[in-house]
Amino acid sequence: MKKYFCLLLTTLTLFSCNKQEKTKLLVISIDGYRHDYTELYSPPFLTKFSNEGARLRSLRPSFPTKTFPNHLSIMTGVYPMNHGIIANHFYAPDLEKRYSLKDRSSVTDGRFYKALPFWALAKKNGIKSATLFWPGSEAEVLGYRPDFYLDYEHTMPHEARISKVLEWLSDKTENAPQFLTLYFSDVDSAGHKFGPEAQETREAVLKVDRSIESLLSQALKIEPNLNIIVLSDHGMQALVAENKELLFKKSNDYIRSLYFIEGHGPISHLYKKSNIVTNISKDIEAINKTAKNFKCYSPMTTPKQLKFHSNVRIGDIVCIADDQWNIILNVDDKLSLGNHGWNQHETNDMDAIFYAKGPKFKTSYVHKSVDNINIYPLFAYIFGIKIDHGIDGNFAPIMGILKQ
């Protein structure tokens, strides 16, 4: 009897240990948190967190350096041209439908999304996910949704967001999520409205810092072995008021009526109207003849380093502004005091952050800058998952942040 009791006790102990050893990862995204904001604004918690854990010198975004394209590149491991969300606002000729981050009918339409998010790969491997406002998480993508998700609510207070994540972490059932995400928009909003070096942006950084500290101080009591990543999607650049140029001049203004136009500032997409017959190459030549601080391309001729050439949703003409310059469509166009979207190879103002802490990560370690498409294979490694499909990312550039 004693022998059987000991065997039962050992089995129960092992079962208990196995339950405790389930890997959990929380990914927190701070939209628009530039790579140098921690040094610039000295947020107490994130300063300590980044110094104690592993961090990248910067996280290099994908082009265009916009919110939805980069959140999807982080979560799929592929460039925007391959996951399909090529801008925050664009036209999809393949669907004959416009996509906009402010339009729920498009954001929730799974047909726009062409790459497998990590929560889908996790689900295929028996790992449950919970996402709080990650772009793309409200749609069924390639047949998959996160196990738990919320419809986007821009005004949801930080306290409510924290409470929801803590609720998910407190779940000790078999349905408990192991991969969790959280999103804050405050820093990006302030950077756009007031500029990256404004007092209001500093206050937004400090507000998010306090909220992350509050969340993690409680989360680590619930889940002491929680792995935590704090990252951002892109940086922010201050407006140079005089650095703006009209897309169309007097000599080529006739081209305006031939195309639908999406976007201004760092990048504009021109989609030829279906009932129009025109020579696109000559239209590009005509625009470039008068352009001084931007250049227009056909998709296949965009700079190779941008990896932005192979998708029908890229405009028939795509115009890309020089660093610190803005394309405008009309002389009275309003520009925000801060923006992003420029070529990440021309300025480090577009660079983001990546800080990590937990059992899987090295301590007090600084790693080189890494492209954000390489985060997806990091997620897979943390959970011991094999990636069963092709991606653009690679594990090798980022593996150095992990404990051996």
N, C-alpha and C positions, 0 to 999 in steps of 0.2 A: 504494500500500500504506500509506504514511504517513497519507494522508487517511482511509482506512478505520479505521486504528488509532486516530487521534485521535477519530473519530466514536464508535468503540466505547468509548474511554476516557471520553468525555464522557457517553455513555449510562449507563455503569456508575457514574460519579460522581453523576449525577442520581438514579439508582436508589437509591444508597446514602444520599443526602441525604433522599430521600423516606421511606425506611425510618426514618431518625433523626427525621424531623419528625412522625411519628405522635403525635398528642396522647395523653397519658396523664393520668389523674386518679385520685388516691387520696383516698377520703373516710373519715375516721376518726370514729367516733361514741363519745363518752364518756357513757354513760347517767347521767342525773341530775346532770350538772355544771352547777350554777347559774351564772347570768350573772356573778355577782360573785366566784366562787371564785378566779379568778386574782388579783384584788386582795386577797382575804382571806387566801390561803395562799401567795402568791408562788412558785408553781412555776417554777423557773429557766428551763426550756426553753420552756414555753408562754408565759411572760411575754415572752421575747425573740421568739418566733415571732409572737405577736399584735402586738407593736410594730413589727416589721419588715415585716409583710405588710399585707393589708387585713382589717379586722374590722368587724363590726356592733356597735353599742352593745349590742344584744341580739338574739337570735333568738326571736321570739314564737311559742310553740307553738299548736297547734290544740286545741279542746276535744273530749273531756276531756284534760287534760294528763297523759296516761299514756304508757307506753313504746311499746306496739305501735301504738296509733292514730297517734302522732306519727312514729315511724319510717316508717310507711306513708304518711303525708301528705308527708313529705320526699321519699320515693321515687316518689310518684305525682303530686304536685302538686294533690291534691284533699283536701277535708275528710273526716274520718272517716265522716261520714254518707254520703259518696259512694264511699269505697273499701270500706266494709263492716265494717271492724274498729273498732267503736264503743266498745270498752273492752278491757282485758286479759282480762276474763272476761265473757261475755254469753250470752244464749240467742238462737238464730237460728230464728224460727218458720218461715221459708221453707225451711229445711233440716231442721227438727225435731231440731236438734242443738245442744249446748252447745259454746261455744268457750272454751278456756283456754290461756294461754301456756305452761302446764306440761303440757298434754296433747298429745302428738305426733300423735295421730290427728286432732286438729282443726287444729293448726298446719300440718300437711302436706296438709290437704284444700283444694285449690285453689278449691273452690266458695265458700269464705268470702270470697275476695278479688275485688273487683268493679272494680278500676281497674288500668290497665297500668303496671307498674313501669318505671323507667328502663332497667333491664337488658334489658327486652323491646323497648323502643323502640330501644335501641342495637343489639340483635341484628337487628332489621328493617332496620337501616342498615349492616350488615356489621361492627359493632363488638362485640368480645367482652368479656364481663364476668366478674369473679371476686368472689364475696362470702364474707366470713368472718363468719358469724353475724348478718347483717342480718335482722331480723324479716320473715317472708314469703318469704325466699329458698329455703326448703326445699320449697315447694309449686310445682306447675305452675299458673301464674296466666294465665288466658285463653290457654292453649296454649304458654306460654313459661316457661323456667327460665333462671337464669344459666348461662353456659357452664361455669363452675367454682363449686362451692359445697360447704360442709361442713355436716353435721348438727350442730345445736347441742350443745356440750359446755361446760357452765358452768364446769367446773374446769380447762379447758385452760390450762396456764401461759402467761404472757405471751410467754416465749421461743419457745414452739411457734407461737403466733399470728404473731409477728414473722417467724419462719423461713418460714412458709407464704407470707406476703405477699412476702417477698424472693424466694422461689422463683418466684412468679408474675411478678414484675418482671424476673427474670433470663431469662425465656423470650424468645428472640429469633426464634422461628419465626413463621410466619404465624398460628399459633393463639394467639399471646400476647394476654392480656387487656389492654385499654386502660382500662377502667373497673373500679376495684377498691374494695372497701369492707372496713373492719375495725371491730370492735366490742369495747368494754371495759365490763364491768358493775360493776367494783369500787367506783366512787364512789357509784353509786346504792345498792348493797348497804349500804355503810357509812352513807350518809345516812339510810336507813330504820332501821337497827339502832341507831345511836348519835345521830342528829340531825345537821343540816347544819353545826353549828359545833363538833363534837366533835373531839378529837385524832385519833380513828380515821379520821374523814373526811378530815382534813388528810393523814394518812399515805397514804390511798388516792389522793388527788389527786397527791401526790408520787411514788407508785409508778407511776401511769399516766404522769406527766410523764417519768420516767426511761425508761420503755418506749418512748414516742413518740420521745424523743430518740435512743435506740438504733436504732429502726427507721429514722428519717429520715436519720440520719448514714450508714447503710449504703445506704439506698434511693437517695439522691442521687448516690452514687458509681456506681451501676448505671444510673440514669436521671436525669442532671443537669437535664433540662428537665421533670421531673415537676411537675404541678400538684397541690397538696395542700390539702384542706379538713379542718379539725378543727371538729367541731360537737357539740352535744348535743341531746337530744330534749325536755328539760324541766328545770326547776329542782327545788328541794326546800324544804319549809317545816318549821320546828320544831313539835313537838307542844306545844300549850297544854293541859296535862292536864285542867283543869277544863272546857274548851270542848267538851263532848260532849252530845248530846241524843238521847234515844230516838226512833226513828221512830214507834213506836206508843205511845200513852198508854192509860190504862185505858178511856177513853171510846171509843176506836177500835181497840182491839186485835183485835176480831173481823175486821178487814180482813186481818190477817196470814195467815189460813188461806185466803184467796181467791186469793193470788198466789204465784208463785215469786219469790224475791228474790235478786238478784245485786248484790253489792257493798255496802260500807259506807264510812264515812269521808267523803270529799268528795262522793260520788255513789252513789245506789242506784237500780237498775232493778227495777220490779215488773212481772212478766208474769202476766196473768190466766190461771188454770188453765183448760184447755179445757172441763172439765165444769161450770164455774161460770157462773151467770148473775148479773151484778151491774151496777150503774150506776157506771161508772168515774168519771164526772164528780162524782158524789156522794161516792165514796170519796176522791177528791182533795180535795174540799171538807172532808171530815171530818178528814183528816190535817192539812191546812193550818190548820184551826181551832185546833189545839193546838200547832202548830209555832212556835217562837220564833226559831230560828237556821238554818232551812233552809226551802225552799219546794218543793212538788211541782207537776208540770205534766203535761199530756198532751204528746206529742211536738210537736204543731203549735203549742203555746203557749209553748214554751221561749223565753228571750230571743233576739231576732233576731241579736244580735252573736255568739252562740255558734255559729251555723250548724249547729245540731244538732236538726233537726226532721223530716227526711224520710228515714226508713229504718225498715223494719218491725222491725229488730233493736233499736231503741231501745225501752225498756220501755213498756208501756201507761201506766204512771205512772213518771216519772223525777223523783227528788228530789235537789236540788242544795243543798249546804251553803253557808252564808256563809263568807267568807274566815276562816281560822283555826279554823273549827268542824268537828266531825265528827259524822256520823250514826251512831248505834249501834243494833243490833237487840235487844241484851240488856244489862242493867246491868253484867255482868261481861265484856263484850267487851274484848279486848286491842287496844290501838292502838300502832303503831310510833312511835318517837321522832322520826321524820321521815317526811313523805309529800308527795304531789303529786296533782294531779287537779282542783284548784280552778279557778274561772273566771280565765283569764289576764288579763282586763280589770279585775279587782278587786285584783290583787296582782302586783308584778314578781318575787316569789319563784318564780313558775313560769317565768320567762324563762330561756332557754338561751344558749349561746355559738355564734358562727360566726367562725372565723379562717381566712384563706386566704393562700396564698403560692405563687408560681410564675410562669412566663412570662406567664400570662393576667391576673394580678392586679396592681393598683396596690401600691406600697410605702408603708409608714408612713402608712396611710390609715384613717380612722375614718368609717364610714357610719351612717346612722340605723338604728333598729330596723326589722326586716322580718319579716313573717309567714312561717312555714316552708313554706307551700304555694308560695312563689315560688322555691324552690331548684331544683325540677324544670326550669323553663325556663332556669335558669342552666346546669344540666348540659347541656341540649340546645344552648345557644349555644356552650359551650366546645367541643363536638364538631362544630359546624356542622350539627346535625340539625334538620329541620323537625318540629314536633309536629303529627301528623296526626289528632288527636282533641281533644275538648274537655277542658279542665282548669279548676280554680278559680284556679290561680296565674297570676301575671303577671310578665313579665320586667322591666318598667319600674322597679319599686321597688328592685331589687337590681343593676341594670346598672351603677350608678355605681362598683362595686368593681373593675370591669374596666379594663385599659389600653385606651385608645382606639386 
